[in-house]
Amino acid sequence: MSSQHLILVTGVSGFLASHVTVELLRKGFRVRGTARRARLESLRASKLVQMYPNLEFAQLDDIASSDLTEALQGYINYRW
């Protein structure tokens, strides 16, 4: 797969989402992971970011009530 495809993974610091994220990165996808403010600093300082330059983060404290603008910035809606 090409790194041009951007995948949004919510709750990227969670167990399942973190494993999905690593697999997507290994396959060459660009991944934007959402996380709460309290987790962002440690995620941005992690070795994962150094290993995978296609990984980026967006703050999303509550998926039900937060503004998704930052998380969806530059996202292209593909039709399947």
C-alpha positions as CSV (number, residue, x, y, z in Angstrom):
1,M,0.0,0.0,0.0
2,S,1.0,3.6,-0.5
3,S,1.7,6.0,2.2
4,Q,-0.7,8.5,0.5
5,H,-3.6,6.8,2.3
6,L,-4.4,8.4,5.6
7,I,-6.1,6.2,8.2
8,L,-7.7,7.7,11.4
9,V,-7.4,5.5,14.4
10,T,-9.3,6.7,17.5
11,G,-8.1,6.0,20.9
12,V,-4.6,5.2,19.6
13,S,-3.1,4.6,23.1
14,G,-5.5,1.8,23.8
15,F,-4.5,-1.9,23.6
16,L,-6.3,-2.8,20.4
17,A,-5.9,0.5,18.6
18,S,-2.2,0.6,19.3
19,H,-1.7,-2.9,17.7
20,V,-3.8,-1.9,14.7
21,T,-1.8,1.3,14.3
22,V,1.5,-0.6,14.3
23,E,0.2,-3.0,11.6
24,L,-1.0,-0.1,9.4
25,L,2.3,1.7,9.7
26,R,4.2,-1.5,8.8
27,K,2.1,-1.7,5.7
28,G,3.0,1.9,4.7
29,F,-0.1,3.7,5.6
30,R,-0.1,7.2,7.1
31,V,-1.8,7.0,10.4
32,R,-3.3,9.8,12.5
33,G,-4.2,8.6,16.0
34,T,-6.4,10.4,18.4
35,A,-5.7,10.6,22.1
36,R,-6.7,12.6,25.1
37,R,-4.6,15.6,26.0
38,A,-3.0,13.8,29.0
39,R,-1.6,11.0,26.7
40,L,-0.4,13.2,23.8
41,E,2.9,14.3,25.2
42,S,4.1,10.8,26.0
43,L,2.9,9.5,22.6
44,R,4.7,12.2,20.7
45,A,7.9,11.4,22.7
46,S,7.6,7.6,22.1
47,K,10.0,5.5,20.0
48,L,7.1,4.7,17.7
49,V,7.2,8.2,16.3
50,Q,10.9,7.9,15.5
51,M,10.4,4.5,13.9
52,Y,7.4,5.6,11.8
53,P,7.4,9.1,10.4
54,N,4.0,8.4,8.9
55,L,2.5,8.6,12.4
56,E,0.8,11.7,13.7
57,F,-1.5,12.6,16.5
58,A,-4.6,14.8,17.1
59,Q,-6.1,15.7,20.4
60,L,-9.6,14.3,21.0
61,D,-10.7,14.3,24.6
62,D,-14.2,12.9,24.0
63,I,-15.2,11.4,20.7
64,A,-18.9,12.1,21.4
65,S,-18.6,15.8,22.2
66,S,-15.2,17.0,20.9
67,D,-14.6,18.9,17.7
68,L,-13.2,16.5,15.1
69,T,-11.8,19.3,12.9
70,E,-8.1,18.7,13.9
71,A,-8.5,14.9,13.6
72,L,-10.0,15.1,10.1
73,Q,-7.8,17.8,8.7
74,G,-6.6,16.8,5.3
75,Y,-8.6,13.6,5.3
76,I,-10.0,12.6,1.9
77,N,-13.3,10.7,1.8
78,Y,-12.7,7.7,-0.5
79,R,-15.6,5.9,-2.1
80,W,-15.4,2.1,-2.0
